Amino acid sequence: MFKQVLTMLFLFLFLPLTGLGGDYKVEPIGEMAASPIADSVRGVIDTKGLRVIDSQGKTVCEIWLRKEIPGGAEEVPGAVFSKIGEGALAGVINFPGNAGDFRGQGLKAGWYTIRYGMILQDGNHLGVSPTRDFFVLCPVAEDRDPEKKLSFEEMMKMSRNASGTGHPSCWSLVPATDEKGLPHIVKNEHEHVVVEFMLPIKGGALAAGLIVVGKTEG
């Protein structure tokens, strides 16, 4: 009996950080290897990142957040993370293989910068997401100034160059289901795969979830 208890305890302690994410898991990784990221951007990025792995053991994406994400001026109705400040650089992401964003648009494998954006509140975007918060992906070749907060128009234009379509590449950012044990993976009621982690905001940190697999039904 004692041996069985020890075995169960060992398995519990060394289970992957999967949360309720089924066969997906997230694991810590070190500094970015050789990449096309500008040195100016690399200089503000944390040396520790996260890797999301699917049920087949393949890497979905690798994420490195900024050491300290610039804050915004005020809270915005309908947005959870507006303390970040729209247009601020939040990190970088690498997709080893082709991916799909929250709109269902295809995205080529490669490296992208991550900026914070808020969806417009108009008839074209009703029901797309429960919150206005998104990470907007931009081409690393174009996004080289980490201190500049892009205007909405600048960010949308740059992100359209990443997606190669008439729409920016947006990835839904949602509140974390549980702040304990981060980072971890969960699946929401729509079967979206969400990686949850702490966003290092100036003056504190916020628990957030990024939908890395799944698209809107709106």
Residue frames relative to the residue before (quaternion, step in Angstrom):
aa qw qx qy qz dx dy dz
M 1.0000 0.0000 0.0000 0.0000 0.00 0.00 0.00
F 0.6475 0.5299 -0.3049 0.4550 3.56 0.96 -0.93
K 0.6511 0.5142 -0.3107 0.4638 3.57 1.01 -0.86
Q 0.6381 0.5303 -0.3281 0.4517 3.59 1.04 -0.79
V 0.6431 0.5169 -0.3218 0.4644 3.58 1.02 -0.82
L 0.6478 0.5135 -0.3208 0.4623 3.59 0.97 -0.84
T 0.6395 0.5323 -0.3212 0.4523 3.58 1.01 -0.85
M 0.6691 0.4936 -0.3000 0.4677 3.57 0.92 -0.92
L 0.6425 0.5186 -0.3224 0.4629 3.59 1.00 -0.78
F 0.6323 0.5334 -0.3227 0.4599 3.58 0.98 -0.84
L 0.6700 0.4972 -0.3007 0.4621 3.59 0.89 -0.95
F 0.6449 0.5302 -0.3214 0.4469 3.58 0.99 -0.82
L 0.6882 0.5026 -0.2814 0.4411 3.56 0.88 -0.96
F 0.7957 0.3231 -0.1512 0.4895 3.57 1.00 -0.75
L 0.3378 0.7166 -0.5287 0.3046 3.56 1.16 0.50
P 0.5412 -0.5965 0.4616 0.3716 3.65 -1.08 0.60
L 0.5477 -0.6140 0.4576 0.3371 3.55 -1.25 0.49
T 0.1627 0.8421 -0.4948 0.1403 3.57 0.48 1.18
G 0.2658 -0.7682 0.5436 0.2091 3.61 1.11 -0.36
L 0.7119 -0.3613 0.3191 0.5107 3.55 -0.78 -1.09
G 0.3943 0.7743 -0.4187 0.2641 3.55 1.14 0.57
G 0.5466 -0.6250 0.4108 0.3765 3.58 1.17 0.40
D 0.8094 -0.2438 0.2012 0.4949 3.55 -0.87 -0.98
Y 0.5204 0.6082 -0.4339 0.4137 3.60 1.22 0.05
K 0.0169 -0.7956 0.6052 0.0207 3.56 -1.16 0.52
V 0.2505 -0.7343 0.6085 0.1667 3.53 -1.32 0.33
E 0.0442 -0.8001 0.5982 -0.0039 3.54 -1.02 0.83
P 0.5155 -0.6392 0.4656 0.3301 3.59 -1.11 0.60
I 0.0788 -0.7760 0.6241 0.0455 3.58 -1.14 0.66
G 0.5456 -0.6413 0.4451 0.3050 3.54 -1.27 0.36
E 0.8237 -0.2503 0.1919 0.4713 3.51 -1.28 -0.47
M 0.6059 -0.5560 0.4280 0.3750 3.56 -1.20 0.56
A 0.3900 -0.6776 0.5702 0.2523 3.52 -1.08 0.78
A 0.7718 -0.2839 0.2395 0.5161 3.56 -1.26 -0.32
S 0.1332 0.7820 -0.5912 0.1456 3.55 -0.84 1.01
P 0.5559 -0.6181 0.4338 0.3475 3.59 -1.25 0.29
I 0.3576 0.7389 -0.4975 0.2804 3.61 1.25 0.25
A 0.5003 -0.6516 0.4801 0.3077 3.59 -0.95 0.88
D 0.5845 -0.5978 0.4185 0.3547 3.58 -1.06 0.73
S 0.6172 0.5549 -0.3436 0.4394 3.58 1.06 -0.71
V 0.6669 0.4713 -0.2868 0.5008 3.58 1.06 -0.76
R 0.6364 0.5436 -0.3268 0.4390 3.56 0.91 -0.91
G 0.6385 0.5758 -0.3203 0.3976 3.57 1.03 -0.75
V 0.7337 0.3936 -0.2400 0.4992 3.62 1.14 -0.49
I 0.5796 0.6047 -0.3600 0.4109 3.59 1.31 -0.06
D 0.5383 -0.6251 0.4636 0.3234 3.56 -1.05 0.80
T 0.4810 -0.6750 0.4817 0.2845 3.57 -1.12 0.66
K 0.6924 0.4031 -0.2745 0.5317 3.60 1.29 -0.14
G 0.0577 -0.8194 0.5704 -0.0041 3.54 -0.92 0.93
L 0.4323 -0.6674 0.5406 0.2746 3.53 -1.36 -0.28
R 0.1496 -0.7669 0.6174 0.0915 3.55 -1.12 0.71
V 0.2016 -0.7642 0.6039 0.1032 3.58 -0.87 1.01
I 0.1165 -0.8075 0.5783 0.0008 3.55 -0.78 1.13
D 0.3726 -0.7496 0.5027 0.2157 3.60 -0.91 0.89
S 0.7514 -0.4200 0.2796 0.4253 3.54 -1.34 -0.02
Q 0.6728 0.4715 -0.2885 0.4918 3.60 1.24 -0.35
G 0.5630 -0.6182 0.3767 0.3986 3.57 1.29 0.03
K 0.5306 0.6250 -0.4109 0.3987 3.59 1.26 0.20
T 0.4998 -0.6544 0.4810 0.3009 3.55 -1.10 0.71
V 0.3165 -0.7342 0.5750 0.1735 3.56 -0.83 1.06
C 0.7629 -0.2168 0.1813 0.5816 3.55 0.87 -1.00
E 0.2341 -0.7206 0.6303 0.1693 3.52 -1.38 0.28
I 0.1119 -0.8182 0.5640 0.0013 3.56 -0.80 1.06
W 0.0312 -0.7501 0.6603 0.0205 3.53 -1.06 0.89
L 0.2522 -0.7839 0.5516 0.1330 3.58 -0.67 1.09
R 0.5952 -0.5401 0.4520 0.3870 3.51 -1.28 0.32
K 0.5987 -0.5805 0.4070 0.3728 3.59 -1.08 0.67
E 0.7703 -0.0722 0.0613 0.6306 3.56 1.05 -0.82
I 0.2584 -0.7868 0.5460 0.1271 3.56 -0.49 1.24
P 0.4983 -0.6776 0.4458 0.3063 3.61 -0.78 0.98
G 0.4259 -0.7202 0.4982 0.2274 3.56 -1.07 0.80
G 0.4522 -0.6633 0.5278 0.2775 3.50 -1.32 0.36
A 0.6282 -0.5789 0.3844 0.3499 3.56 -1.30 0.19
E 0.8212 -0.0144 0.0749 0.5656 3.59 0.98 -0.78
E 0.5738 -0.5655 0.4606 0.3726 3.54 -1.33 0.28
V 0.2313 -0.7708 0.5833 0.1101 3.56 -1.10 0.75
P 0.5144 -0.6585 0.4459 0.3210 3.63 -0.80 0.93
G 0.8128 0.2552 -0.2029 0.4827 3.56 -0.94 0.95
A 0.6881 0.4264 -0.2739 0.5193 3.58 1.29 -0.14
V 0.3607 -0.7437 0.5313 0.1857 3.55 -1.04 0.86
F 0.8021 0.3047 -0.1161 0.5003 3.57 0.99 -0.87
S 0.2684 0.8051 -0.4959 0.1841 3.60 1.13 0.52
K 0.4846 0.6470 -0.4434 0.3873 3.60 1.26 -0.11
I 0.5506 0.6132 -0.3941 0.4069 3.58 1.23 -0.36
G 0.3880 -0.6961 0.5150 0.3156 3.57 0.86 -0.89
E 0.4002 -0.7485 0.4739 0.2345 3.57 -0.45 1.19
G 0.7882 0.3003 -0.2512 0.4749 3.52 -0.98 0.92
A 0.5210 0.6552 -0.4102 0.3621 3.60 1.26 -0.11
L 0.4768 -0.6391 0.5207 0.3048 3.55 -1.13 0.69
A 0.1504 -0.8230 0.5460 0.0455 3.58 -0.77 1.08
G 0.7833 -0.2319 0.1702 0.5510 3.59 1.17 -0.45
V 0.3903 -0.6670 0.5600 0.2986 3.52 -1.29 -0.49
I 0.1387 -0.7843 0.6013 0.0634 3.55 -1.21 0.53
N 0.1539 -0.7739 0.6093 0.0783 3.54 -1.12 0.72
F 0.1330 -0.7599 0.6332 0.0623 3.55 -0.98 0.96
P 0.3229 -0.7654 0.5213 0.1952 3.63 -0.43 1.14
G 0.7749 0.1771 -0.1027 0.5980 3.56 1.20 -0.59
N 0.6887 -0.4518 0.3422 0.4522 3.56 -1.26 0.13
A 0.1402 -0.7981 0.5851 0.0334 3.57 -1.09 0.78
G 0.2840 -0.7358 0.5818 0.1988 3.54 -1.36 -0.04
D 0.3692 -0.7557 0.4970 0.2136 3.60 -0.83 0.95
F 0.7519 -0.4149 0.2661 0.4379 3.58 -1.31 -0.06
R 0.6297 0.5022 -0.3359 0.4884 3.60 1.22 -0.29
G 0.5190 -0.6244 0.4237 0.4015 3.56 1.25 -0.32
Q 0.4472 0.6828 -0.4579 0.3523 3.57 1.27 0.20
G 0.4730 -0.6591 0.5041 0.2963 3.54 -1.06 0.71
L 0.1004 -0.7769 0.6197 0.0478 3.54 -1.17 0.67
K 0.4436 -0.7183 0.4710 0.2558 3.56 -0.76 1.03
A 0.5939 -0.5537 0.4457 0.3769 3.54 -1.19 0.60
G 0.4940 0.6584 -0.4749 0.3114 3.56 -1.08 0.70
W 0.6273 -0.5527 0.4274 0.3439 3.52 -1.41 -0.17
Y 0.0091 -0.7890 0.6135 -0.0313 3.55 -1.07 0.85
T 0.4057 -0.6476 0.5686 0.3045 3.54 -1.20 0.48
I 0.3057 -0.7298 0.5865 0.1732 3.54 -1.29 0.50
R 0.0193 0.7803 -0.6248 0.0202 3.57 -0.85 0.98
Y 0.4674 -0.6820 0.4916 0.2734 3.54 -1.18 0.64
G 0.0560 0.7991 -0.5958 0.0577 3.54 -0.94 0.93
M 0.2883 -0.7373 0.5851 0.1761 3.53 -1.32 0.33
I 0.4743 -0.6864 0.4784 0.2741 3.52 -0.89 1.00
L 0.5357 -0.6263 0.4575 0.3338 3.57 -1.08 0.68
Q 0.3307 -0.7162 0.5760 0.2142 3.55 -1.14 0.64
D 0.3945 0.6789 -0.5265 0.3260 3.53 0.11 1.33
G 0.7422 -0.4421 0.2766 0.4209 3.56 -1.28 0.16
N 0.6408 0.5512 -0.3318 0.4188 3.59 1.09 -0.61
H 0.7728 0.3621 -0.1731 0.4916 3.59 1.18 -0.47
L 0.3785 0.7345 -0.4844 0.2874 3.60 1.24 0.19
G 0.8381 0.2081 -0.1560 0.4795 3.58 -0.95 0.89
V 0.4521 0.6977 -0.4515 0.3239 3.58 1.26 0.03
S 0.7999 -0.0415 0.0874 0.5923 3.57 0.95 -0.92
P 0.5575 -0.6241 0.4240 0.3464 3.63 -1.08 0.61
T 0.7672 0.1956 -0.1363 0.5955 3.60 1.20 -0.41
R 0.5647 -0.6114 0.4397 0.3375 3.56 -1.29 0.21
D 0.5568 0.6805 -0.3508 0.3223 3.56 1.29 -0.28
F 0.0871 0.7865 -0.6061 0.0810 3.56 -0.96 0.94
F 0.3084 -0.6399 0.6495 0.2712 3.48 -1.38 0.28
V 0.1852 -0.7824 0.5909 0.0663 3.55 -0.83 1.06
L 0.2733 -0.7877 0.5367 0.1292 3.57 -0.74 1.11
C 0.0815 -0.7966 0.5989 0.0018 3.55 -1.01 0.93
P 0.5795 -0.5880 0.4219 0.3747 3.63 -1.11 0.53
V 0.4784 -0.6894 0.4581 0.2934 3.59 -0.83 0.92
A 0.6035 0.5745 -0.3634 0.4167 3.59 1.10 -0.58
E 0.7269 0.4164 -0.2285 0.4961 3.59 1.15 -0.60
D 0.7313 0.4103 -0.2152 0.5006 3.57 1.08 -0.74
R 0.1550 0.8442 -0.4841 0.1704 3.57 0.08 1.31
D 0.6783 0.4506 -0.2932 0.5009 3.60 1.26 0.00
P 0.2425 -0.8230 0.4955 0.1355 3.62 -0.09 1.24
E 0.6677 0.5218 -0.3080 0.4326 3.59 1.13 -0.50
K 0.6202 0.5530 -0.3465 0.4353 3.58 1.20 -0.32
K 0.2515 -0.7189 0.6278 0.1606 3.54 -0.97 0.94
L 0.3303 -0.7664 0.5173 0.1895 3.56 -0.48 1.16
S 0.4748 -0.6168 0.5346 0.3291 3.55 -1.14 0.60
F 0.6766 -0.4781 0.3503 0.4369 3.58 -1.23 0.32
E 0.6797 0.4941 -0.2975 0.4532 3.58 0.88 -0.93
E 0.6447 0.5186 -0.3232 0.4593 3.60 0.97 -0.82
M 0.6739 0.5033 -0.2918 0.4554 3.56 0.94 -0.92
M 0.6556 0.5099 -0.3136 0.4603 3.59 0.95 -0.84
K 0.6500 0.5172 -0.3138 0.4599 3.58 0.96 -0.87
M 0.6771 0.4906 -0.2925 0.4640 3.56 0.90 -0.94
S 0.6786 0.4955 -0.2967 0.4538 3.59 0.97 -0.83
R 0.5874 0.5525 -0.3751 0.4571 3.60 1.12 -0.54
N 0.6237 0.5251 -0.3382 0.4699 3.56 1.12 -0.58
A 0.6194 0.5246 -0.3377 0.4764 3.58 1.20 -0.50
S 0.7250 0.4288 -0.2439 0.4806 3.58 0.90 -0.92
G 0.3171 -0.7609 0.5036 0.2587 3.57 1.11 -0.66
T 0.6432 0.4695 -0.3262 0.5094 3.58 1.25 0.43
G 0.6666 -0.4901 0.3748 0.4183 3.54 -1.30 -0.22
H 0.7009 0.4106 -0.2585 0.5228 3.57 1.31 0.00
P 0.5201 -0.6306 0.4676 0.3364 3.61 -1.06 0.66
S 0.4595 -0.6461 0.5249 0.3096 3.56 -1.28 0.32
C 0.0135 0.8294 -0.5514 0.0888 3.55 -0.19 1.37
W 0.1394 -0.7824 0.6066 0.0233 3.55 -1.04 0.95
S 0.4471 -0.7517 0.4240 0.2352 3.55 -0.50 1.24
L 0.1555 -0.7691 0.6179 0.0496 3.55 -0.93 1.03
V 0.0204 -0.8273 0.5577 -0.0633 3.58 -0.59 1.18
P 0.6077 -0.5329 0.4131 0.4196 3.62 -1.20 0.29
A 0.5132 -0.6295 0.4814 0.3295 3.59 -1.08 0.68
T 0.4952 -0.6619 0.4801 0.2936 3.56 -1.10 0.71
D 0.7923 0.0180 0.0303 0.6091 3.57 1.14 -0.64
E 0.3442 -0.7616 0.5140 0.1930 3.57 -0.75 1.00
K 0.5906 0.5824 -0.3687 0.4196 3.59 1.24 -0.25
G 0.8470 0.2241 -0.1500 0.4580 3.55 -1.14 0.68
L 0.3556 0.7359 -0.5103 0.2677 3.59 1.13 0.45
P 0.5667 -0.1815 -0.8025 -0.0439 1.52 -2.12 1.36
H 0.0475 0.7795 -0.6246 -0.0028 3.54 -1.28 0.42
I 0.4371 -0.6696 0.5418 0.2587 3.52 -1.40 0.16
V 0.0079 0.7651 -0.6437 -0.0115 3.55 -1.10 0.76
K 0.2698 -0.6969 0.6231 0.2309 3.52 -1.37 0.16
N 0.3323 -0.7528 0.5311 0.2020 3.57 -0.87 0.90
E 0.7598 -0.3974 0.2618 0.4430 3.56 -1.32 -0.06
H 0.6792 0.4584 -0.2876 0.4959 3.59 1.24 -0.34
E 0.4934 -0.6708 0.4041 0.3786 3.59 1.34 0.13
H 0.3483 0.7018 -0.5307 0.3233 3.57 1.14 0.57
V 0.3522 -0.7053 0.5723 0.2259 3.57 -1.07 0.75
V 0.0672 -0.8187 0.5692 -0.0343 3.56 -0.61 1.21
V 0.1824 -0.7481 0.6263 0.1221 3.58 -0.85 0.96
E 0.1642 -0.8091 0.5619 0.0513 3.55 -0.70 1.14
F 0.0961 0.7903 -0.5904 0.1328 3.56 -0.93 0.96
M 0.5230 -0.6051 0.4893 0.3477 3.58 -1.33 0.04
L 0.2728 -0.7382 0.5975 0.1539 3.55 -0.93 0.96
P 0.3079 -0.7772 0.5203 0.1743 3.61 -0.59 1.11
I 0.0250 -0.8249 0.5633 -0.0410 3.56 0.14 1.32
K 0.5742 -0.5695 0.4474 0.3818 3.57 -1.10 0.58
G 0.8012 0.2369 -0.2017 0.5112 3.55 -0.73 1.09
G 0.8077 -0.1119 0.0704 0.5746 3.59 1.25 0.12
A 0.3743 -0.6944 0.5529 0.2684 3.57 -1.21 -0.49
L 0.2044 -0.7714 0.5946 0.0983 3.54 -1.17 0.65
A 0.3705 -0.7139 0.5512 0.2219 3.57 -1.01 0.86
A 0.0367 0.8254 -0.5548 0.0974 3.56 -0.59 1.18
G 0.2145 -0.7501 0.6060 0.1551 3.52 -1.33 0.30
L 0.1717 -0.7796 0.5972 0.0787 3.56 -0.95 0.90
I 0.3369 -0.7320 0.5557 0.2047 3.58 -0.74 1.05
V 0.0977 -0.8313 0.5469 0.0142 3.57 -0.45 1.23
V 0.7601 0.1499 -0.1273 0.6193 3.60 1.27 -0.28
G 0.6695 0.4546 -0.3606 0.4638 3.55 -0.68 1.12
K 0.1660 -0.7968 0.5754 0.0802 3.55 -1.14 0.58
T 0.6321 -0.5537 0.3951 0.3711 3.52 -1.29 0.40
E 0.3288 -0.7197 0.5766 0.2037 3.52 -1.20 0.61
G 0.5401 0.6505 -0.3762 0.3791 3.55 1.35 -0.08
